[in-house]
Amino acid sequence: MKFIQMESFTKHYHTLLGDRKIVFDKSNLIINEGETVGLLGLNGTGKTTLCNMIAGAESLTTGTIQKHGYVSWPIGIFSSIVPTLSGRHNIYFLSDLLGADKEEIFEIVKTNTELGHDLDRLVATYSAGMKSKLAFFLSLSFKFDFYIFDEVISVGDAIFREKASEYFNQLIGNSSVLLCSHNLNTIRKNCNKCYVINNRKLSEKFDIEDGVKYYEEVIEENRRDK
């Protein structure tokens, strides 16, 4: 059985002034094989930090994490691409790193992004939309057991969103997913379970409607406190 489990984890940062910023305090998370789990939280509550910890890009301050299965990097708008390389060399670099057939991956990315000859230009010269397409479809050209998404399917132009949603729906049937968002409609449409970040803690794992209800209460509480 493949799963990701974090137990009694905390995450602290030290600011430039020497203060300690607590992002998570004694929380737990489990994502089981076959689940599509949403992560809801207001801006600045630690959604991206949690994605980075699960992917291994950031360490836990305390607690444990177990990962049984291959976990993607956080798939975001421009994540995983190097601007000083061409699109082609970004594809080749990641393919070599992950032991994949680079020409096969190149053809998959080329077909889905429709970037054509632009793949031989430096990514630094790309528009935001071109970067989004390359980052998204490059990330999904590799096979992982768990995919970590950081808001990506809600960005880009209408054509990109439609194609990304189609690709995402195909993915759900074959892999496990953590989808980070503050958009209730995105979570409702794509997930069967969800966590909510509130007051530096991760909630229990809710069924979708129960989680959305709790998140709406968090939003209302936040409005009253302002």
Protein Blocks (a to p, Z undefined) as FASTA:
>chain_A
ZZdddehiacddddfkopacdfbgciaddddehiacdddddehilpmmmmmmmnopaccf
bdcdddeddddddddfkgoiafkbcfklmmmmmmmmnopafklmmmmmmmmnonmmmlmp
cfklpcfklmmmmmmmmmmmpccfbdcdehklmgcjfklmmmmmmmmmmmmmmmccdddd
fbfklmmmmpcbdcddeehiacddddfklmmmmmmmmmmmmmmmZZ
